Amino acid sequence: MKYYLGRIEEINGEMEYTDKFLFHTKGSPDKYMDKTAMQWRDRTKRDWDEDMQGYWCYGTIVRDDGWREIPKEDFDVLSKYIAVL
């Protein structure tokens, strides 16, 4: 099991938001992040926009903004302050 700090970016017109969260997976963190971006607001599969490199969700583009592997010790401490998905 590996531990990560992930980021999702939402673009709504000229406004951009970044949300950070923790996750762990035995599989590919890229696949985990793609699935998370696709289902960010709810569990509905979203339409991919090739130009924006993200998923449309209620008029907002949601996309994977990267991840960073972190030690389990850091994950344990950060999980007290940051959401774990």
C-alpha positions in Angstrom: 0.0 0.0 0.0 1.3 3.4 -0.9 0.1 6.8 0.4 -0.5 10.0 -1.6 -1.5 13.6 -1.4 -3.8 14.3 -4.4 -5.0 17.5 -6.0 -8.2 18.2 -8.1 -8.6 21.4 -10.0 -12.0 22.9 -10.8 -12.3 25.5 -13.5 -15.5 27.6 -13.6 -15.2 30.4 -16.1 -12.3 32.6 -14.9 -12.4 31.1 -11.4 -10.1 28.2 -10.6 -10.1 26.1 -7.4 -7.8 23.4 -6.1 -8.8 20.8 -3.6 -6.3 18.6 -1.8 -7.0 15.3 -0.2 -5.2 12.1 0.9 -5.6 8.6 -0.6 -3.9 5.2 -0.5 -4.0 2.5 -3.1 -2.2 -0.7 -4.1 -2.8 0.1 -7.7 -1.9 3.0 -10.0 -2.3 6.5 -8.5 -3.0 7.9 -12.0 -6.0 5.6 -12.4 -7.3 6.5 -8.9 -7.0 10.2 -9.6 -8.7 9.9 -13.0 -11.7 8.1 -11.4 -11.8 10.6 -8.6 -11.9 13.5 -11.1 -14.6 11.8 -13.1 -16.8 11.3 -10.1 -15.8 14.5 -8.1 -19.2 15.9 -7.3 -21.2 12.7 -7.4 -20.9 9.1 -8.6 -22.1 9.9 -12.1 -19.8 9.2 -15.0 -18.8 12.5 -16.7 -18.1 13.5 -20.3 -14.4 14.0 -21.1 -13.3 17.3 -22.8 -10.1 16.7 -24.8 -9.4 20.5 -25.2 -9.8 21.2 -21.5 -8.2 17.9 -20.4 -11.0 17.4 -17.8 -14.5 16.2 -17.1 -17.6 18.4 -17.3 -19.5 18.5 -14.1 -22.5 20.9 -13.8 -20.9 23.5 -16.0 -17.5 23.2 -14.4 -14.4 21.4 -15.7 -12.9 19.0 -13.1 -9.4 17.5 -13.7 -6.6 15.7 -12.0 -4.0 18.2 -10.9 -1.5 15.7 -9.8 -0.4 13.6 -6.8 2.6 13.2 -4.6 3.6 10.0 -2.8 4.1 10.6 1.0 5.4 8.4 3.8 2.8 6.6 5.9 3.9 8.6 9.0 3.0 11.8 7.2 -0.3 10.3 5.9 -1.2 9.5 9.5 -0.6 13.0 10.8 -2.1 14.8 7.8 -5.3 12.6 7.9 -6.2 14.5 11.1 -6.4 17.7 9.0 -7.1 16.8 5.4 -9.9 14.6 4.0 -9.1 11.0 3.2 -10.9 9.7 0.1 
